[in-house]
Structures are given as C-alpha cells and as structure tokens.
Amino acid sequence: MPDDRLARGGLLVVGGGYAGSVVARRLGECTIVNPENYMLFRPLLAEAASGTLEPRHVVVPLRVLCPRAELIVGSATRLDESTRTLVVATDAGEYGVRYWNLVIALGATTRTLPVPGLSEHGRGFNDLADAIELRNHVLRELEAADAELDPERRHRHLGFVFVGAGYAGTEGLAELQDLVRDALRYYPRLRNAPQRWVLVEAQDRILPEVQESLAAYTAHLLERRGVEIRTGTRLESVDSESATLSDGTTIPTHTLVWTAGVAPHPLVEAFGLPVDERGRARVDQHLRVEGRRDVWALGDCARVPNAAATGPDPPTSQHALRQARRLARNLVRKPRPYRYRMIGQGATLGRYKGIAEIFGLRFRGFLGWFATRTYHLYQLPLLTRKARVVADWTVALFFRRDISELGSLGHPRRLR
Ligand SMILES: Cc1cc2nc3c(=O)[nH]c(=O)nc-3n(C[C@H](O)[C@H](O)[C@H](O)COP(=O)(O)OP(=O)(O)OC[C@H]3O[C@@H](n4cnc5c(N)ncnc54)[C@H](O)[C@@H]3O)c2cc1C
C-alpha cells in the first residue's frame, strides 16, 4: 500500500455530493473523496431522464466547484479511528488518508429487498447512469412496440411500473410519461395503442416528503393522466415479462423501476459509528457524531436533530444545504446548534405541472411547476450551470424533445 497522506488542512470530506460539496466549497482547504469527479444535483435527475435537460447540465465538476480543495476520485472503504485514517480505493491503488476532522456525507443508496426477480429485472433511479439508461430503455421499448406485430406483445412494451412513490419515483414516472407522450407523435402506428403506467407504494399515500394535500393533488393529477396508483401495495415478484403485486395484479411489462428501499449509505454502520434504527449516523445538535470529537456527519446518511423542528430532518436537498452551511461554520468557529425552519417544498410532474408550498402558500399546476423549478435553480451551484439549465428549459419551451436513443454511447465498437 502506498504511504498514507494527510488531508489538506487536516479536513477530510467523504462524499462530494450535495452536502459534502457545500462544506468543501465554503471551507476551501480540505480533501474530498468521491467516486466521481462531479457532484450530481439529484432533484433534476428526472428531467435529465426525460431529455428536458442535458445530462451534463445536472452535474457540477468538483474541481470547478471547490477550486481550493484537493479531490481524490475514489471510494472510501474503511475507517480506522484509532489512527484517524480513512482508507480509500482509487485507480492508483488503496491508501490511507489521515485527518484531524472527518466529515461523513455519504448520502443514501437504493437497497433492494428480497423480492423474487428484483435484482435481475429491476432498474434503479438514483444516479445519472440510471437516469440515462432508463431513458434509452424507454425509447428502445417504443421502437420495439412499433416493430411488433402481435398486440399482446406490443402492450408489454408499453407497460411501465414504478415502485416507490417518493420524490424519485413520482417525479421520474411523471417526466417519463411526458417523454413517451411527446415521442408518440413520431410513432403513428402506436398513437392509439394502449399504454399502462403504474405507481406502486407500500405506504397509504404517495410523496411522504410533502404535505398531505399536495400529495393528494399529485395523485389526482396523475390519475387524470391515466396513471394507476396502487398505495398500500407491494411488489411481490418480477420477471422479464411481468410484475406481480401484493393485491394479486400481474402487469405485463419490461420496465420495472425500483425507487423504494432508499437507505443511508451502508459504510456509516460499517465504519463502526453510532447509528439509529435506520442506519443513519447519530449526530448531536452541532452535527458532531455522538461520542466523537473529530467526526461529523450530515445529509441523507445522518439523523440530524433540528432545533427549529419537532423531529429530525427529512432526506431532502434543502436540509442538506442548510446542514452543510451550519457545519462549515461549526468547523471553524465555536459550534452552534443547527436549526432550520423549512420555507417550502415542491416537485415537478412533467411539463407545466407541479406542486409547491412556500411560506405556507400552496401552489399547484403551472405555478407549482414554476415555483419548484425556480427553487431548484436557486439551489443549483455555479452561475454557469444555472445558465445552461435555463437555456435547456428555454429551448424546451419552443422545440420538441429529442427522441434519439443513445444507448450505444460509451460502448464504442472495438477496432478490428
Ligand atoms: C431521483 C431523486 C430525486 C430527488 N428529488 C429531490 C427533490 O426534488 N427535492 C429534494 O429536496 N430532494 C430530492 N432528492 C433528495 C436529495 O437529492 C438528497 O437529499 C441530497 O442529495 C442529499 O445530499 P447528500 O450530500 O447527503 O447525498 P448525495 O448528494 O447523494 O451525496 C453523496 C455522495 O457520496 C458519494 N459516495 C458514495 N459512496 C462513496 C464512497 N464509498 N466513498 C466516497 N464517496 C461516496 C456519492 O457518489 C455522492 O457524491 C432526490 C433524490 C433522488 C435520488
């Protein structure tokens, strides 16, 4: 193993996602460990999947975002608290990085459940590769349906099942349904072919992250667009031809998107840090891991008590942002308790439709869509990225969506 090295300024940030990158950008002198050289802004992932946004515009290069920080592109694998060393696996091999202060911002991962066929036939929707693969797959399904002569088999190509009705599943389904609707203009033979869109949720309502009335409005809107919403229902099994639900329904489909089972990153527990029943790092009001002097945690991988709220923070980007700002201050000054009063929340549901609540005012439809987009734009770092996203949105107002299926990108033919 190569020699250990000391993190820049003694501060090591593990995970350069939304929370970690804000801490690193604010503090400057630090080392970031992240598997990619960019930060992915997940709230815009559904729009990248539907083709409203260019995939490159929903990511921000960490070297540009945090110019004074050192970036190690690699994955943390082990933590040795006795020597204050984090072991990272990189293309140059595995080595240790020593720290005086360690910030854990590993986010959440999608975990499958032991549902028969899920790991073989389910698709994730958590990162950029998932989103782009899903878009290409949906467009391939349209091509396959267009070429199909047998109506029953054609129907199978036009069946889409999303399991998990949080932000990811609900926004993902709404945006992809819009993509298919727009694309079908160019498939005259499929115009009257029946499609099936199903949103499956084990809890008794969709969008648990937002107020109940906004979730009810979303359910109503999706149902009007022909989406079948199955709450209180679980996925029982899936194979290459169909998905079966706990209510006994079998849906012919080749597309099962799994967004349920989101869990804090498993490394938090593997590092031996104190965790709650869900596996989130337990931190005090200063965002310091309980019982530790030099380890801090925030974002989706932590259970963060909020002095201005009744319970711990939900896993959203706006909370991650506020936690990161507080932690950046606590690392250089006398720590103060984290408190954040939520100003609003929202979601986009395809073109010109959305929900938002800001300072207690509820917006639905076009206003909800506009408010949510504006808020996402505010949260997106760097003026250049904001400008590119606004340019994409503007183009999308006047021109139709691109429906090229680019699944072969990244897999060039070998030289013969
Ligand atoms: C599809 C989707 C849509 C969403 N939509 C919304 C929305 O509309 N509004 C909203 O408020 N929130 C939304 N969220 C939630 C929001 O994205 C998260 O709350 C936010 O990203 C949390 O920030 P984080 O830094 O904790 O985690 P992340 O941003 O996920 O960052 C974690 C980082 O850790 C890195 N990492 C992973 N493993 C390792 C390792 N071994 N070593 C080093 N680094 C590692 C990852 O690559 C990543 O860069 C959405 C989430 C998803 C998945």
The ligand as an SDF file (V2000), in Angstrom:
LIG
                    3D

 53 58  0  0  0  0  0  0  0  0999 V2000
  -34.0490   10.7580   -8.0330 C   0  0  0  0  0  0  0  0  0  0  0  0
  -34.0210   11.6650   -6.8220 C   0  0  0  0  0  0  0  0  0  0  0  0
  -34.7860   12.8300   -6.8250 C   0  0  0  0  0  0  0  0  0  0  0  0
  -34.7550   13.6930   -5.7530 C   0  0  0  0  0  0  0  0  0  0  0  0
  -35.5070   14.8330   -5.7990 N   0  0  0  0  0  0  0  0  0  0  0  0
  -35.4620   15.7050   -4.7780 C   0  0  0  0  0  0  0  0  0  0  0  0
  -36.2260   16.9170   -4.8300 C   0  0  0  0  0  0  0  0  0  0  0  0
  -36.9420   17.1600   -5.7990 O   0  0  0  0  0  0  0  0  0  0  0  0
  -36.1150   17.7610   -3.7780 N   0  0  0  0  0  0  0  0  0  0  0  0
  -35.3200   17.4910   -2.6980 C   0  0  0  0  0  0  0  0  0  0  0  0
  -35.2460   18.3010   -1.7690 O   0  0  0  0  0  0  0  0  0  0  0  0
  -34.5940   16.3650   -2.6020 N   0  0  0  0  0  0  0  0  0  0  0  0
  -34.6550   15.4530   -3.6220 C   0  0  0  0  0  0  0  0  0  0  0  0
  -33.9220   14.2960   -3.5470 N   0  0  0  0  0  0  0  0  0  0  0  0
  -33.0850   14.0570   -2.3520 C   0  0  0  0  0  0  0  0  0  0  0  0
  -31.7410   14.8320   -2.4470 C   0  0  0  0  0  0  0  0  0  0  0  0
  -31.1210   14.5530   -3.6770 O   0  0  0  0  0  0  0  0  0  0  0  0
  -30.8370   14.4240   -1.2910 C   0  0  0  0  0  0  0  0  0  0  0  0
  -31.4990   14.7300   -0.0850 O   0  0  0  0  0  0  0  0  0  0  0  0
  -29.4790   15.1370   -1.3070 C   0  0  0  0  0  0  0  0  0  0  0  0
  -28.7640   14.8110   -2.4750 O   0  0  0  0  0  0  0  0  0  0  0  0
  -28.6700   14.6990   -0.0710 C   0  0  0  0  0  0  0  0  0  0  0  0
  -27.3500   15.1500   -0.1730 O   0  0  0  0  0  0  0  0  0  0  0  0
  -26.1710   14.2210    0.3970 P   0  0  0  0  0  0  0  0  0  0  0  0
  -24.9060   15.0100    0.1880 O   0  0  0  0  0  0  0  0  0  0  0  0
  -26.4920   13.7190    1.7400 O   0  0  0  0  0  0  0  0  0  0  0  0
  -26.1560   12.9460   -0.5530 O   0  0  0  0  0  0  0  0  0  0  0  0
  -25.7220   12.8640   -2.0710 P   0  0  0  0  0  0  0  0  0  0  0  0
  -25.9900   14.1180   -2.7840 O   0  0  0  0  0  0  0  0  0  0  0  0
  -26.3260   11.6100   -2.5780 O   0  0  0  0  0  0  0  0  0  0  0  0
  -24.1280   12.6640   -1.9880 O   0  0  0  0  0  0  0  0  0  0  0  0
  -23.4900   11.5010   -1.5130 C   0  0  0  0  0  0  0  0  0  0  0  0
  -22.1270   11.4050   -2.1890 C   0  0  0  0  0  0  0  0  0  0  0  0
  -21.3650   10.3380   -1.6010 O   0  0  0  0  0  0  0  0  0  0  0  0
  -20.6600    9.6990   -2.6390 C   0  0  0  0  0  0  0  0  0  0  0  0
  -20.2500    8.3480   -2.2350 N   0  0  0  0  0  0  0  0  0  0  0  0
  -20.9760    7.2060   -2.2600 C   0  0  0  0  0  0  0  0  0  0  0  0
  -20.2230    6.1700   -1.8410 N   0  0  0  0  0  0  0  0  0  0  0  0
  -18.9940    6.6750   -1.5400 C   0  0  0  0  0  0  0  0  0  0  0  0
  -17.7870    6.1000   -1.0540 C   0  0  0  0  0  0  0  0  0  0  0  0
  -17.6710    4.7910   -0.7740 N   0  0  0  0  0  0  0  0  0  0  0  0
  -16.7280    6.9200   -0.8610 N   0  0  0  0  0  0  0  0  0  0  0  0
  -16.8100    8.2510   -1.1230 C   0  0  0  0  0  0  0  0  0  0  0  0
  -17.9450    8.8580   -1.5690 N   0  0  0  0  0  0  0  0  0  0  0  0
  -19.0140    8.0630   -1.7770 C   0  0  0  0  0  0  0  0  0  0  0  0
  -21.6690    9.6830   -3.7890 C   0  0  0  0  0  0  0  0  0  0  0  0
  -21.0540    9.4250   -5.0310 O   0  0  0  0  0  0  0  0  0  0  0  0
  -22.2440   11.0930   -3.6850 C   0  0  0  0  0  0  0  0  0  0  0  0
  -21.4800   12.0050   -4.4490 O   0  0  0  0  0  0  0  0  0  0  0  0
  -33.9450   13.3920   -4.6100 C   0  0  0  0  0  0  0  0  0  0  0  0
  -33.1830   12.2160   -4.5950 C   0  0  0  0  0  0  0  0  0  0  0  0
  -33.2260   11.3430   -5.6940 C   0  0  0  0  0  0  0  0  0  0  0  0
  -32.4060   10.0630   -5.6590 C   0  0  0  0  0  0  0  0  0  0  0  0
  1  2  1  0
  2  3  1  0
  2 52  2  0
  3  4  2  0
  4  5  1  0
  4 50  1  0
  5  6  2  0
  6  7  1  0
  6 13  1  0
  7  8  2  0
  7  9  1  0
  9 10  1  0
 10 11  2  0
 10 12  1  0
 12 13  2  0
 13 14  1  0
 14 15  1  0
 14 50  1  0
 15 16  1  0
 16 17  1  0
 16 18  1  0
 18 19  1  0
 18 20  1  0
 20 21  1  0
 20 22  1  0
 22 23  1  0
 23 24  1  0
 24 25  2  0
 24 26  1  0
 24 27  1  0
 27 28  1  0
 28 29  2  0
 28 30  1  0
 28 31  1  0
 31 32  1  0
 32 33  1  0
 33 34  1  0
 33 48  1  0
 34 35  1  0
 35 36  1  0
 35 46  1  0
 36 37  1  0
 36 45  1  0
 37 38  2  0
 38 39  1  0
 39 40  1  0
 39 45  2  0
 40 41  1  0
 40 42  2  0
 42 43  1  0
 43 44  2  0
 44 45  1  0
 46 47  1  0
 46 48  1  0
 48 49  1  0
 50 51  2  0
 51 52  1  0
 52 53  1  0
M  END
$$$$
